[in-house]
């Protein structure tokens, strides 16, 4: 990597740190390319990114961002998983770590709040933004559905009674 490539990589990482809601630091202990590809695809499907970068460049990119607390975690073969949704990257990383012993979570940060392994695991158990939105919509729609059912029930009963009388007279 020459200086211009390094500067571009630092600028991209810095821009990424400015946009995301969470950064999870992971350690790769000899993962194969196929395993990394599977992880990247899972991250992409969840709306997250997974990027391996040089530790020194990542530390430089951390300057001036809320994620300065993860600088100490950047030792050895690490990668950064990040997402705008504070839960997505943590959830995918924790799920992947359960099935792959060559992948471990070091820690992370949610904004200026540093997270250890337990913090990332706790974050992964929370519902995602989409799940929360679905629950809110369900709560809003449920009373309207119940109201419509209640208002239709008396009319349906009257219709059944009238139908029964009509059938009785016809017989």
C-alpha angles and dihedrals in degrees: 000000000000125000096270092051090048091049090050091049092050091048092050092048091047091051089048092051090051093054105040131087097210139018121199119196113213134183122223113210102187102316115175123239090251091054091048090049091051090050093048091050092050090049092048091049090053093049095255135116131227117201133174111209139165110275094227092052091047091051090051090049091051092064110107095015133102090248098072090117093073093061091094091055093060100096127121126358101343136157132196124234114192140170141172089231103074092221106041101076093041093049095051093044093050092046092049092047090056091059100036123056093192092065123070135173116235099183138274146198139256104208108308092340112100117218129204124203092279091049092053090048091050090049090052091058093059119095116259123247091260092052091049091049090051091051092050092049089048091052092049095047097044097072092048091051092049091048091052091048093049094048092048095048098074092046090050091050092051090049091051092049092049090047090051091051091048091050090047092052092045091053 
